[in-house]
């Protein structure tokens, strides 16, 4: 009888910690005004375009394929925004600055394959505004330094489906150009429904040289700098709306996170333009200084 009472107590505690989510109120971060406000004046015309919100040639991940992947829900005055993110340590996650700028708090969904259902593998952990640490060089009108770390309200429990991302070692000066990059997330998948994916999706393409990426973006040195890393858009394969803040990885003795989804062409995800990421090696020391990662 005591064992049964203990079991009910454990279940009750677990239920008390479970964070319920009204998915009808969640929209991709790209629909919030502060996403567009960060772009320079010469790109504001892109607000008026109707982009293709489709990830072409993506595929569904197998459960547990990306154990570092997070579905990040940030709460703003105007609603809840969906982004990606990665597990950094037991206490910290990593994402794009524009995913949590002005956020009042939110929820990190960790260990999910289908974020819309209650899976035994999931951990849903909240965070407050006080736990958000945005790079001080990031501003609403500056697309530079688009990185943030977030301290969660309670610790992540690592298991087969939940593991921290590996990031390059200190002093790793590789550009990763020519390697196959993999981007994953819960972003939009179809033009017709405009719906984000309930399950983890991923796609792959070569990582580009800086020169080739810069050329593709019209040699705009205000957009493409050393702090960025780019994934080819060949075949229309790209990150899309709702994938912001998620991981770009390469295979280097296992998955190695080299980028964080930052921006792509507002003219469409599938038009063949390179998607652009925060280069993790560029900000490695900042990550160490602002989290418990070592």
C-alpha positions in Angstrom: 0.0 0.0 0.0 2.9 2.4 0.9 4.4 1.7 -2.5 1.1 2.5 -4.2 0.8 5.8 -2.3 4.4 6.7 -3.2 3.7 5.9 -6.9 0.6 8.3 -6.8 2.8 10.9 -5.2 5.4 10.7 -7.9 2.8 10.8 -10.6 1.1 13.8 -8.9 4.5 15.6 -8.7 5.2 14.9 -12.4 1.7 16.2 -13.4 2.3 19.4 -11.3 5.5 20.1 -13.3 4.0 19.4 -16.7 3.5 22.6 -18.7 0.4 22.5 -20.9 0.6 24.4 -24.2 -2.2 25.9 -26.2 -0.7 25.3 -29.7 -3.4 27.3 -31.4 -1.8 30.4 -29.9 1.7 29.6 -31.0 3.1 31.2 -34.2 6.6 31.3 -35.8 8.9 34.0 -34.4 9.0 35.4 -37.9 5.5 36.7 -37.5 6.4 39.0 -34.7 7.3 42.6 -35.5 10.6 42.6 -33.6 11.9 39.9 -36.0 11.6 42.4 -38.9 12.6 45.4 -36.9 16.1 44.0 -36.6 16.7 44.2 -40.3 18.3 47.2 -41.8 16.2 49.9 -43.6 17.2 48.7 -47.1 15.6 45.3 -46.4 12.3 46.4 -44.8 10.6 46.1 -48.2 10.8 42.3 -47.7 8.0 42.6 -45.1 5.5 43.1 -48.0 6.6 40.0 -50.0 4.7 36.8 -49.7 7.3 34.2 -49.0 7.2 30.5 -49.8 7.1 28.9 -46.4 8.0 25.4 -47.5 11.0 23.3 -46.6 11.5 21.4 -49.8 13.3 18.0 -49.7 13.3 17.9 -46.0 12.4 14.6 -44.2 11.2 13.5 -40.8 13.8 12.6 -38.3 13.8 9.3 -36.5 12.9 9.7 -32.8 16.0 10.6 -30.9 18.1 11.4 -34.0 18.7 14.9 -32.7 18.8 14.6 -28.9 20.0 18.2 -28.5 17.1 19.7 -30.5 14.6 22.0 -28.6 11.3 23.4 -29.5 11.5 26.8 -27.9 8.3 28.8 -27.0 8.9 32.4 -26.0 6.1 34.5 -24.5 5.7 38.1 -25.7 3.1 40.7 -25.2 1.7 39.8 -28.7 1.6 36.0 -28.2 3.9 33.0 -28.1 6.7 32.5 -30.7 8.1 29.2 -31.9 11.8 28.9 -32.4 14.4 26.2 -32.3 17.3 25.8 -29.8 19.8 23.4 -28.5 20.7 21.8 -25.2 24.0 23.4 -24.0 24.3 22.0 -20.4 21.9 20.7 -17.7 21.0 24.3 -16.9 21.4 26.3 -20.1 20.0 26.2 -23.7 21.3 28.1 -26.7 19.3 29.9 -29.4 19.2 33.0 -31.5 18.9 36.4 -29.8 15.8 37.4 -31.9 14.0 34.3 -30.5 14.0 35.7 -27.0 14.4 39.4 -27.3 11.7 41.1 -25.2 10.4 37.7 -24.1 8.6 37.6 -20.7 9.7 34.0 -20.3 8.7 30.8 -22.0 9.1 27.0 -22.2 11.8 24.7 -23.6 10.4 21.4 -24.9 13.3 19.0 -24.8 13.5 15.3 -25.9 10.4 15.7 -28.2 9.8 14.0 -31.5 6.2 15.2 -31.8 5.9 18.4 -29.8 2.1 18.4 -29.9 1.6 15.3 -27.9 2.6 14.1 -24.4 5.6 11.9 -25.0 7.3 10.0 -22.2 10.6 11.3 -23.6 9.7 15.0 -23.3 10.8 17.4 -20.7 9.0 20.8 -20.6 11.0 23.3 -18.5 10.1 26.9 -18.1 12.3 29.9 -18.0 11.9 33.5 -16.9 13.0 36.8 -18.3 15.8 36.9 -15.8 17.3 33.7 -17.3 17.7 35.2 -20.8 21.2 36.4 -21.7 21.4 38.1 -25.1 24.6 39.1 -26.7 25.2 42.8 -25.8 26.0 43.6 -29.4 22.6 42.5 -30.6 20.0 45.3 -31.1 16.6 45.3 -32.8 18.0 47.0 -35.9 21.2 45.0 -36.0 21.4 41.6 -37.5 24.8 41.0 -36.0 25.5 39.0 -32.8 22.2 37.0 -33.1 22.9 34.7 -30.2 21.5 34.1 -26.7 21.8 31.6 -23.9 18.9 30.9 -21.5 19.1 29.5 -18.0 16.1 27.2 -17.3 14.1 27.2 -14.1 15.2 23.6 -13.3 17.8 21.2 -14.5 17.6 19.0 -17.7 17.9 15.3 -17.1 20.1 13.7 -19.7 19.1 10.3 -21.1 19.1 8.5 -24.5 16.7 11.1 -26.1 18.2 14.2 -24.3 21.9 15.1 -24.7 23.8 18.3 -24.9 25.0 19.5 -28.3 28.8 19.3 -29.0 30.3 22.5 -30.1 33.8 23.0 -31.6 36.7 23.1 -29.2 38.5 26.3 -28.2 41.0 27.3 -31.0 39.1 25.3 -33.7 39.7 27.6 -36.7 38.0 25.5 -39.4 35.5 27.2 -41.6 33.7 23.8 -42.3 33.2 24.9 -45.9 32.6 21.9 -48.2 31.3 19.7 -45.4 27.7 18.5 -45.4 25.6 20.6 -43.0 22.4 19.4 -41.4 19.7 21.7 -40.1 16.8 20.5 -38.0 13.7 21.9 -36.5 9.9 22.2 -36.2 9.5 25.0 -38.7 6.9 25.4 -41.5 6.6 22.7 -44.1 3.8 23.6 -46.6 2.6 26.6 -48.5 -1.0 25.6 -48.3 -1.5 25.2 -44.5 1.2 27.6 -43.3 1.5 25.1 -40.5 4.7 24.4 -38.6 5.7 20.8 -38.3 4.7 18.9 -35.1 7.6 16.5 -35.6 11.4 17.2 -36.0 12.3 17.6 -39.6 15.8 18.0 -41.2 17.6 18.6 -44.4 21.2 18.7 -45.6 23.3 20.7 -48.1 27.0 21.7 -48.3 28.3 24.4 -46.1 29.5 27.3 -48.4 32.7 29.3 -48.4 32.3 32.9 -47.1 33.1 34.2 -50.6 30.4 32.2 -52.3 27.8 33.1 -49.7 28.6 36.8 -49.8 28.3 36.6 -53.6 24.9 35.0 -53.4 23.7 37.7 -51.1 24.8 40.5 -53.5 28.1 41.1 -51.8 26.3 42.8 -48.9 29.0 42.9 -46.3 26.5 44.3 -43.8 24.7 40.9 -43.9 27.4 38.3 -44.4 30.4 38.6 -42.1 33.0 36.4 -40.4 30.5 35.8 -37.6 28.2 34.0 -40.1 28.3 30.5 -41.6 26.1 29.7 -44.6 24.4 26.6 -45.9 23.8 26.2 -49.6 20.2 26.5 -50.8 20.7 24.0 -53.6 17.6 22.0 -54.4 15.5 24.4 -52.4 16.7 22.8 -49.1 16.7 25.3 -46.3 15.7 26.2 -42.8 12.3 28.0 -42.7 9.9 30.0 -40.5 9.9 28.5 -37.0 13.4 27.0 -37.3 15.2 30.2 -36.1 17.6 29.5 -33.2 18.0 25.8 -34.1 21.2 23.9 -34.9 23.3 23.6 -38.0 25.6 20.6 -37.5 28.3 18.7 -39.3 29.5 15.1 -38.8 32.8 15.3 -37.0 33.0 12.1 -35.0 29.3 12.6 -34.3 27.1 15.7 -34.6 29.0 19.0 -34.0 27.0 22.2 -33.9 28.7 24.8 -36.0 25.8 27.2 -36.5 22.6 28.7 -35.1 19.7 29.5 -37.6 19.7 33.3 -38.0 18.0 34.4 -41.2 17.2 33.5 -44.8 15.6 35.2 -47.8 12.2 36.6 -47.1 11.4 36.0 -50.7 11.0 32.3 -49.9 12.7 29.3 -48.2 12.8 27.2 -51.3 14.1 29.7 -53.9 17.7 28.4 -53.6 19.2 31.3 -51.6 21.7 30.3 -48.9 20.4 30.2 -45.3 22.6 32.1 -42.9 23.6 31.1 -39.4 25.5 32.4 -36.4 29.0 30.9 -36.5 29.4 29.1 -33.1 33.2 29.2 -33.1 33.1 33.0 -33.4 31.1 33.3 -30.2 32.5 30.3 -28.2 34.2 32.4 -25.5 31.0 34.4 -25.1 29.1 31.2 -24.6 31.5 30.1 -21.9 31.4 33.5 -20.2 27.6 33.6 -20.1 26.7 30.0 -19.1 28.1 27.1 -17.1 29.5 25.5 -20.3 33.2 24.8 -20.1 
